[in-house]
Amino acid sequence: MSIHNPNPESLAFERLLFFSDAVFAIAITLLALDIRLPQAPEGAHLPTGITVLAPRTLAYVIGFFQLAQFWNAHHQLFRHIVRYDSALIWLNMLFLLLIAFLPVPTSVLGEMGLTRTSVTFLASCLTLLGLAELAMWLHALRGLMGNHVSERLRHGTTIKIVILAAIFGASILIAQISPMAAILFWFLIWPGHAITDRLYRPGTRLKRSTA
């Protein structure tokens, strides 16, 4: 009967990923805790109480999809990162700290509605998340990547993270004029990423301008 001795380094790396996934799962669960029917006097109509939940439900949907977006990005990054060091662990912890905090600005958005303050607060947190993700990726580029990661993929992923952080950062300014426009501005992340994927996919040659 053979005994399997797992690689301690591999187990430690898996623990890092399992812990990260757990933080995401808890953060997403916390988003839903704000959706409760308010205390209403006896005899009040249920439809009225449900209507009151609309802003909180909208905030939940926004927060859920933002967390889902960052989970997917984190998942994609760690498909390419095959080694780790103490700096990567702490950068990942900083990223998770912001992930765990995200239900707070989302709750403020649900309580206050689409106001300049609530959207600015949420956009600021999302911007910091984008910057934390960028810091983690740039550090990983310094020797923590697998051999399968091409230069094209490195550049394309870096640009996608910069696009995300830049759009969230720009939305802070837009929120001072129109909170709704700031949130709609976030949808530009998807076409920005799609264009980047198209330009940096394997086998695509980038056009160079000639003087």
SULTA-V578157 format. One record per residue. N is the residue number from 0. D_LAST is the distance of its C-alpha to the last C-alpha in whole Angstrom. Layout:
BEGIN
[[N & D_LAST] [N & D_LAST]]
END
This chain:
BEGIN
[[0 & 70] [1 & 67] [2 & 65] [3 & 62] [4 & 60] [5 & 57] [6 & 54] [7 & 55] [8 & 51] [9 & 50] [10 & 53] [11 & 52] [12 & 48] [13 & 50] [14 & 52] [15 & 49] [16 & 47] [17 & 51] [18 & 51] [19 & 48] [20 & 49] [21 & 52] [22 & 51] [23 & 49] [24 & 52] [25 & 54] [26 & 51] [27 & 51] [28 & 55] [29 & 55] [30 & 53] [31 & 56] [32 & 59] [33 & 58] [34 & 59] [35 & 63] [36 & 65] [37 & 66] [38 & 70] [39 & 71] [40 & 75] [41 & 77] [42 & 77] [43 & 73] [44 & 71] [45 & 69] [46 & 66] [47 & 66] [48 & 66] [49 & 63] [50 & 61] [51 & 61] [52 & 59] [53 & 56] [54 & 54] [55 & 55] [56 & 54] [57 & 50] [58 & 50] [59 & 51] [60 & 49] [61 & 46] [62 & 46] [63 & 47] [64 & 44] [65 & 42] [66 & 44] [67 & 44] [68 & 40] [69 & 40] [70 & 42] [71 & 40] [72 & 37] [73 & 40] [74 & 41] [75 & 37] [76 & 36] [77 & 40] [78 & 39] [79 & 36] [80 & 38] [81 & 41] [82 & 42] [83 & 43] [84 & 44] [85 & 46] [86 & 43] [87 & 42] [88 & 45] [89 & 45] [90 & 42] [91 & 43] [92 & 46] [93 & 44] [94 & 42] [95 & 46] [96 & 47] [97 & 45] [98 & 46] [99 & 50] [100 & 49] [101 & 47] [102 & 51] [103 & 51] [104 & 49] [105 & 49] [106 & 53] [107 & 52] [108 & 50] [109 & 53] [110 & 55] [111 & 54] [112 & 52] [113 & 48] [114 & 48] [115 & 46] [116 & 47] [117 & 48] [118 & 44] [119 & 43] [120 & 45] [121 & 44] [122 & 40] [123 & 40] [124 & 42] [125 & 40] [126 & 37] [127 & 39] [128 & 39] [129 & 35] [130 & 35] [131 & 38] [132 & 36] [133 & 33] [134 & 35] [135 & 37] [136 & 34] [137 & 32] [138 & 35] [139 & 35] [140 & 32] [141 & 34] [142 & 36] [143 & 38] [144 & 36] [145 & 37] [146 & 35] [147 & 34] [148 & 32] [149 & 28] [150 & 25] [151 & 24] [152 & 27] [153 & 27] [154 & 24] [155 & 25] [156 & 28] [157 & 27] [158 & 25] [159 & 28] [160 & 30] [161 & 28] [162 & 28] [163 & 31] [164 & 32] [165 & 30] [166 & 31] [167 & 35] [168 & 34] [169 & 32] [170 & 35] [171 & 38] [172 & 36] [173 & 37] [174 & 40] [175 & 41] [176 & 41] [177 & 42] [178 & 43] [179 & 43] [180 & 39] [181 & 38] [182 & 40] [183 & 38] [184 & 35] [185 & 35] [186 & 35] [187 & 31] [188 & 31] [189 & 32] [190 & 29] [191 & 27] [192 & 29] [193 & 29] [194 & 25] [195 & 24] [196 & 27] [197 & 25] [198 & 22] [199 & 23] [200 & 26] [201 & 27] [202 & 25] [203 & 22] [204 & 19] [205 & 16] [206 & 13] [207 & 10] [208 & 7] [209 & 4] [210 & 0]]
END
